[in-house]
Amino acid sequence: MAVETELKFRVPVRHFKTLANGRMAGGKIGPRSENDLVSTYFDTRKCKLKRHGLTLRVRDDGDRHVQTVKSANGAQFGRGEWEAEIKNSAPNLGKAQGTPLEPFASGKLRRKLKPVFETSVHRITLPLRTRKSEIELAIDRGRIVAGQHSSPVEELELELKNGLLVDLFRVARSIERKSQAELDLKSDRGYALARGEEHPVLSAASIALNADLNAGDAFRTIGRATIRHFSGNADAVRNGDPEGIHQMRVGLRCLRAAISLFSKVLSGASTDRIKQELKWLTNELAPERELDVFVTENIEPATRDVLLRRGGKAIKKEFCARRERAFARAKEAVNTQHYRSLLVDTLQWIEADQTIATEDAKTPIRKFAGRLLHRRIKKLRKRGRHLDEMSAQERHKLRIRAKKIRYAIEFFESLFQSRSERKQVAALSRHLKKIQNAFGSLNDFVAHRDMAVDAALKARAPRHEGRARAFASGVVLGREDQAVKPLVKVAEKEVRGLEAI
């Protein structure tokens, strides 16, 4: 087995020539080589290999056929890679011995395997010697084809052949600045294309933590999953998909929650800087989501009410325009160098030895998770006893506490395997979901109240439109106000029902 430690980037085509010229500040470029490569990726109709974190590829490289199995490499950065030369372009499962594919390599699997997608690229390979490290630059240009669908491939890969991870990231940062290259952490572009999705919305993947991990390695596993989640939705955001913005925000919230949950594990001044960067991106996306919920859930129903139609339409026009401006702001954010640098900086921070250098990082993850959940649930129950007496700001802070516990449950769920533990975790998840929904609705009410008042008092509106706006806004506000007390009661009941693991 080899461990493939690499970074993949998407590169604007106008910068390919500059990269292929083979100039790199602070490094010495070796002899250039060029190849035409055709690679076919195989899986079952239900994507069994992908669901188990496996990739099976056969590459035609001139007269040779090379079968490659790849697998996520546990808590370490990179992927395990197993190569074997085979006779033709059909997979040979007999060559899967000693690989993670071996447990699945049955005659049944062989019959079910089929090509999912194919890549055909012209590759320019440039070896780079920089400081104490050897890095290989592979510049690929070609196409990816899945059935009737195809898309261009314009990528660059940096693979650390020998040396230090810090050198790999230093080269990555230089290339990102010079060529507007964007770190690409998605691993299922071909699968999405096979489904006919050019810019799919990426939901959170389940996180499997091995009970043998310590807290530091568990954080890295969670960190990689969350950065992959939010960065994987950048294209959906550029495509103007509201769900893409929502999922990008969820991924950001998960990473920020993980930083908070593992605060005793993390060290170094860089952590505060990364937190600020993640907050910047979250804030750039937030207005669109809030406006979209307000328009969809409150204003559009008002336009279908006979009594509210005139005012509702006037308000809808105003807030749809605001939503479009918020969309433009979100798109602009993910197209900036600020965003591209954030991706490289955040991934390097997750992987850096200096980030996780505390005694707490050595704690077995199961022990760490049990203590953390017990402590946080106990505090939530104590602080949630008098919700009806809390201000909106106090309820908002309690909501964030509940949300972090729910994310913690999602992070740690795989650690609790016994029947009684699974039952307890399921009950805890149900309570937390109801608490989060109730608090979320209460939080939305506060935001919507401000928007409704703003709509009612909008300056320079014609008098008749102003009255209609005020009436419609008042009704929208009143409907939400009626829901506040029942929501508080629901939240109180569910908080009382929490039991620490």
C-alpha positions in Angstrom: 0.0 0.0 0.0 1.0 3.6 -0.7 -0.5 6.6 1.1 -1.4 9.2 -1.5 -1.0 12.6 0.2 -2.3 15.1 -2.4 -4.2 18.3 -2.9 -6.4 18.7 -6.0 -7.3 22.1 -7.5 -9.6 23.3 -10.2 -7.8 25.9 -12.4 -9.2 28.5 -14.8 -8.1 27.4 -18.3 -6.4 30.8 -19.0 -3.8 29.9 -16.3 -2.9 26.5 -17.6 -0.1 27.7 -19.9 1.6 29.6 -17.0 1.5 26.5 -14.8 2.8 24.2 -17.6 5.8 26.5 -18.2 7.2 25.0 -15.0 8.3 28.0 -13.0 7.9 27.9 -9.2 9.4 30.4 -6.8 11.5 28.7 -4.1 11.6 25.4 -5.9 13.4 23.6 -8.7 11.4 22.0 -11.5 12.6 18.7 -12.9 12.2 17.1 -16.4 8.6 17.4 -17.8 6.7 14.4 -19.1 3.4 14.1 -20.9 0.8 11.3 -21.2 -2.7 10.6 -22.5 -4.6 8.8 -19.8 -8.0 7.1 -20.0 -9.5 6.0 -16.6 -12.7 4.1 -16.0 -14.3 4.1 -12.6 -16.5 1.1 -11.6 -19.2 0.5 -9.0 -22.6 -1.2 -8.6 -25.9 0.4 -9.6 -26.5 1.3 -5.9 -22.9 2.6 -5.5 -21.9 0.1 -2.9 -18.1 0.9 -3.1 -18.7 4.6 -2.8 -20.9 4.1 0.3 -18.0 2.2 1.9 -15.5 4.9 1.0 -13.8 2.9 -1.8 -12.8 3.8 -5.3 -12.1 1.2 -8.0 -10.4 2.5 -11.2 -8.8 0.9 -14.2 -6.4 3.2 -16.1 -5.2 2.6 -19.6 -1.7 4.0 -19.8 -0.4 3.2 -23.3 0.0 -0.6 -23.5 -0.5 -1.1 -19.7 -3.8 -1.5 -17.7 -3.4 -0.5 -14.1 -6.1 -1.3 -11.5 -6.2 1.0 -8.5 -8.2 0.7 -5.3 -8.3 3.8 -3.1 -9.7 4.2 0.4 -9.9 6.9 3.0 -6.9 6.5 5.3 -8.5 6.7 8.7 -7.3 9.6 10.9 -4.4 10.4 8.7 -4.3 12.9 5.9 -4.3 11.3 2.5 -5.8 8.1 1.0 -4.6 4.5 0.9 -3.7 3.4 -2.6 -3.2 -0.1 -3.9 -2.1 -0.6 -7.6 -1.9 -3.8 -9.7 -1.2 -4.3 -13.4 -4.0 -6.4 -15.0 -4.5 -7.9 -18.5 -7.2 -5.7 -19.9 -9.6 -2.8 -19.0 -12.0 -5.0 -17.0 -11.5 -5.1 -13.2 -9.8 -8.1 -11.8 -11.1 -8.7 -8.3 -8.5 -11.4 -7.8 -6.0 -8.6 -7.5 -7.9 -7.1 -4.6 -6.2 -9.3 -2.0 -4.7 -7.2 0.8 -6.8 -4.2 -0.1 -10.0 -2.8 1.6 -11.9 -4.1 -1.4 -11.1 -7.7 -0.5 -14.0 -8.3 1.9 -16.4 -7.3 -0.9 -14.6 -9.1 -3.8 -17.2 -11.8 -4.5 -18.5 -13.3 -7.7 -21.7 -11.4 -6.9 -19.9 -8.1 -6.8 -18.0 -8.9 -10.0 -21.4 -9.5 -11.8 -22.8 -6.2 -10.5 -19.8 -4.0 -11.3 -20.3 -1.6 -14.2 -18.6 1.6 -15.5 -19.9 4.7 -13.8 -17.9 7.3 -15.5 -14.7 7.8 -17.5 -12.0 10.5 -17.6 -9.8 11.1 -20.6 -7.1 13.7 -20.0 -3.8 14.9 -21.3 -1.5 15.0 -18.3 1.7 17.1 -17.9 3.8 15.9 -15.0 6.4 18.2 -13.4 8.6 17.0 -10.4 9.4 19.8 -8.0 12.1 19.9 -5.4 11.5 22.5 -2.7 13.5 22.7 0.5 13.5 19.2 2.0 10.5 17.9 0.0 9.7 16.3 -3.3 6.4 17.2 -4.8 4.8 16.1 -8.1 2.6 18.5 -10.1 0.2 16.9 -12.4 -1.7 19.2 -14.8 -4.8 17.5 -16.3 -6.9 18.8 -19.2 -9.6 16.8 -20.9 -13.2 15.5 -20.2 -15.2 13.4 -17.8 -18.0 11.4 -19.3 -20.9 9.6 -17.6 -23.5 8.2 -20.0 -24.9 11.1 -22.0 -23.4 13.7 -19.8 -19.9 15.2 -20.0 -18.0 18.0 -18.4 -14.5 19.5 -18.9 -11.6 18.5 -16.6 -9.2 21.4 -15.8 -7.3 20.3 -12.8 -4.0 20.4 -11.0 -2.8 17.8 -8.4 0.0 18.3 -6.0 1.3 15.0 -4.5 3.8 14.9 -1.7 6.2 12.2 -2.7 8.6 12.7 0.1 9.1 15.3 2.7 7.1 17.7 4.9 3.4 18.5 4.7 4.1 22.2 5.4 6.0 22.3 2.0 3.0 20.9 0.2 0.8 23.6 1.6 3.4 26.3 0.9 3.4 25.3 -2.8 -0.4 25.0 -2.8 -0.7 28.6 -1.5 1.7 29.9 -4.1 -0.2 28.2 -6.9 -3.6 29.4 -5.5 -2.4 33.0 -5.6 -0.7 32.8 -9.0 -3.4 31.0 -10.9 -6.7 31.5 -9.0 -6.7 27.7 -8.4 -9.5 26.5 -6.0 -9.0 23.6 -3.7 -11.4 20.8 -4.7 -12.2 18.4 -1.9 -15.2 16.7 -3.6 -14.6 13.1 -4.5 -17.9 12.3 -6.3 -18.0 14.6 -9.3 -18.2 11.6 -11.7 -21.1 10.1 -9.6 -23.0 13.4 -9.7 -22.5 13.6 -13.4 -23.9 10.1 -13.8 -27.0 11.3 -12.0 -27.2 14.2 -14.4 -26.2 16.8 -11.8 -23.6 19.3 -12.9 -23.7 21.4 -9.7 -25.2 19.1 -7.0 -26.0 20.2 -3.5 -23.9 18.2 -1.1 -25.4 17.1 2.2 -23.4 16.1 5.3 -21.8 12.7 5.1 -22.0 10.4 8.1 -18.8 10.4 10.2 -17.4 7.0 11.4 -15.0 7.3 14.3 -13.0 4.4 15.4 -13.1 3.9 19.2 -9.3 3.5 19.2 -8.8 7.1 18.1 -7.7 9.8 20.5 -9.5 13.1 20.7 -7.0 14.9 18.5 -7.3 12.4 15.6 -11.1 12.4 16.0 -11.2 16.1 15.6 -9.1 15.9 12.4 -11.6 13.3 11.0 -14.5 15.6 11.8 -12.7 18.6 10.5 -12.0 17.0 7.1 -15.7 15.9 6.8 -17.0 19.4 7.6 -14.7 21.4 5.3 -15.6 18.9 2.5 -19.3 19.6 3.3 -19.2 23.3 3.1 -16.7 23.7 0.2 -18.5 21.0 -1.8 -21.5 23.4 -2.1 -19.6 26.3 -3.6 -20.7 25.5 -7.2 -24.3 25.2 -6.0 -24.0 28.7 -4.5 -22.6 30.0 -7.7 -25.5 28.4 -9.5 -28.0 30.4 -7.4 -29.3 27.3 -5.5 -30.8 28.4 -2.1 -30.4 24.8 -0.8 -26.7 25.0 -1.7 -26.3 28.1 0.5 -28.2 26.4 3.3 -25.9 23.3 3.1 -22.8 25.5 2.9 -23.9 27.3 6.1 -24.6 23.9 7.8 -21.1 22.7 7.0 -19.6 25.9 8.4 -21.7 25.7 11.5 -20.6 22.1 12.0 -16.9 23.0 11.7 -17.3 26.0 14.1 -19.2 23.7 16.5 -16.4 21.1 16.4 -13.9 23.8 17.2 -15.9 24.8 20.2 -16.6 21.2 21.3 -12.9 20.3 21.0 -11.6 23.6 22.4 -9.5 21.9 25.1 -7.8 19.8 22.4 -6.8 22.7 20.1 -3.9 25.0 20.6 -2.0 27.7 18.8 -2.8 31.3 17.8 -3.9 30.1 14.3 -7.2 28.7 15.8 -8.5 32.2 16.6 -7.6 33.3 13.0 -9.4 30.4 11.5 -12.5 31.0 13.6 -12.6 34.6 12.3 -12.3 33.4 8.7 -15.1 30.9 9.1 -17.2 33.6 10.7 -16.6 35.9 7.8 -17.9 33.4 5.3 -20.9 32.5 7.5 -21.8 36.2 7.6 -21.6 36.5 3.8 -24.1 33.7 3.4 -26.5 34.5 6.2 -28.6 37.3 4.8 -29.7 35.3 1.7 -30.9 32.4 3.9 -32.8 34.6 6.3 -34.5 36.5 3.5 -35.3 33.3 1.6 -37.1 31.8 4.7 -39.0 35.0 5.3 -40.2 35.3 1.7 -41.0 31.6 1.3 -42.7 30.9 4.7 -44.3 34.3 5.5 -44.7 36.6 2.6 -45.7 34.2 -0.2 -48.6 32.8 1.9 -49.8 36.4 2.5 -50.0 37.0 -1.3 -52.5 34.2 -1.6 -54.7 35.7 1.1 -57.5 37.9 -0.5 -57.3 40.4 2.3 -53.6 40.7 2.3 -52.9 40.4 -1.5 -52.1 44.0 -2.3 -49.8 44.6 0.7 -48.3 41.1 0.4 -47.3 41.6 -3.2 -45.7 44.9 -2.4 -43.7 43.4 0.4 -42.8 40.4 -1.7 -41.5 42.6 -4.5 -39.3 44.5 -2.0 -37.9 41.4 -0.2 -37.4 39.4 -3.4 -35.2 42.3 -4.5 -33.3 42.2 -1.2 -33.0 38.4 -1.6 -31.4 38.8 -5.0 -28.9 41.2 -3.7 -28.1 38.8 -0.9 -27.7 36.0 -3.5 -25.2 38.2 -5.4 -23.3 38.8 -2.2 -23.0 35.0 -1.5 -21.9 34.3 -5.0 -19.3 37.1 -4.9 -17.9 35.7 -1.6 -17.2 32.2 -3.0 -15.5 33.8 -6.1 -13.0 35.8 -4.2 -9.3 35.1 -3.4 -10.3 35.5 0.2 -12.5 32.3 0.0 -9.8 30.3 -2.0 -7.2 31.2 0.6 -9.6 30.2 3.4 -9.9 26.7 2.0 -6.1 26.1 1.9 -5.5 27.8 5.3 -8.3 25.9 7.0 -7.2 22.5 5.7 -3.6 23.2 6.6 -4.7 24.2 10.1 -6.6 21.0 10.6 -3.6 18.9 9.6 -0.9 20.9 11.3 0.9 19.3 14.3 0.8 22.6 16.1 -3.0 22.7 16.1 -3.4 19.6 18.3 -0.6 19.7 20.8 -2.3 19.4 24.2 -2.5 16.6 26.8 -6.3 16.5 26.3 -5.7 15.5 22.7 -4.4 12.2 23.8 -7.7 11.3 25.6 -9.4 8.3 24.1 -12.3 9.7 22.0 -15.0 7.6 23.6 -14.0 8.8 27.1 -13.7 12.4 25.8 -17.2 12.2 24.1 -18.9 10.8 27.1 -17.5 13.5 29.4 -18.3 16.2 27.0 -21.9 15.2 26.4 -22.6 14.6 30.1 -21.3 18.1 31.0 -23.0 20.0 28.2 -26.4 18.3 28.7 -26.3 19.0 32.4 -25.7 22.7 31.8 -28.4 22.9 29.1 -31.0 21.3 31.5 -30.0 23.7 34.3 -30.1 26.9 32.1 -33.3 25.8 30.4 -35.6 25.7 33.5 -37.1 29.1 33.0 -37.4 29.7 29.3 -40.5 31.8 29.6 -38.6 34.4 31.6 -35.7 34.6 29.2 -35.1 37.4 26.7 -34.8 36.7 23.0 -31.0 37.0 23.2 -30.8 34.6 26.2 -33.0 32.1 24.3 -30.7 32.5 21.2 -27.7 31.6 23.3 -29.4 28.5 24.7 -30.4 27.5 21.2 -26.7 27.6 20.2 -25.9 25.4 23.2 -28.5 22.8 22.1 -27.4 22.9 18.5 -23.8 22.2 19.5 -24.9 19.2 21.5 -26.9 17.9 18.6 -23.9 18.3 16.3 -21.8 16.4 19.0 -24.3 13.5 18.9 -23.9 13.4 15.1 -20.1 13.4 15.4 -19.9 10.8 18.1 -22.9 8.5 17.2 -20.7 5.7 15.8 -18.9 5.4 19.1 -22.0 4.1 20.9 -22.7 0.6 19.6 -24.5 -1.4 22.3 -28.3 -1.7 22.1 -28.9 0.4 25.2 -26.5 3.1 24.1 -28.1 3.3 20.6 -31.5 3.6 22.3 -30.3 6.4 24.6 -28.6 8.3 21.7 -31.8 8.0 19.6 -33.9 9.4 22.4 -31.4 12.2 23.0 -31.4 13.1 19.3 -35.2 13.3 19.3 -35.3 15.7 22.2 -32.5 17.8 20.8 -34.2 18.0 17.4 -37.5 19.2 18.9 -35.6 21.7 21.1 -33.7 23.0 18.0 -36.8 23.3 15.9 -38.6 25.2 18.7 -35.7 27.5 19.3 -35.2 28.0 15.6 -38.8 29.1 15.1 -38.4 31.5 18.1 -35.2 32.9 16.6 -36.9 33.2 13.2 -39.7 35.1 14.8 -37.3 37.8 16.2 -35.7 38.2 12.7 -39.0 38.2 10.9 -40.5 40.8 13.3 -37.7 43.2 12.4 -38.2 42.5 8.7 -42.0 43.0 9.0 -41.7 46.3 10.9 -39.2 47.4 8.2 -41.6 46.5 5.5 -44.5 48.4 7.2 -42.4 51.5 7.7 -40.7 51.5 4.3 -40.1 55.1 3.2 -41.4 56.7 0.0 -44.1 54.1 -0.6 -47.4 55.5 -2.0 -49.9 56.1 0.7 -52.4 53.4 -0.3 -49.5 50.9 -0.7 -48.1 52.0 2.7 -51.4 51.2 4.4 -51.6 47.8 2.6 -48.0 47.1 3.6 -48.6 47.9 7.2 -51.8 45.8 7.4 -50.1 42.8 5.7 -47.0 43.1 7.9 -49.1 43.3 11.0 -51.0 40.1 10.2 -47.8 38.3 9.4 -46.3 39.5 12.7 -49.4 38.6 14.6 -49.5 35.0 13.2 -46.0 34.4 14.3 -46.6 36.1 17.7 -49.4 33.6 18.4 -46.9 30.7 18.0 -44.4 32.0 20.5 -45.9 30.7 23.8 -46.6 27.2 22.5 -43.0 27.0 21.2 -41.6 28.0 24.6 -43.7 25.3 26.3 -42.4 22.7 23.8 -38.8 23.7 24.3 -39.2 23.6 28.1 -40.7 20.1 28.0 -38.0 18.7 25.8 -35.2 20.3 27.9 -36.6 18.6 31.0 -36.6 15.3 29.1 -32.9 15.3 28.4 -30.7 12.8 30.0 -26.9 12.8 29.9 -25.1 9.8 28.4 
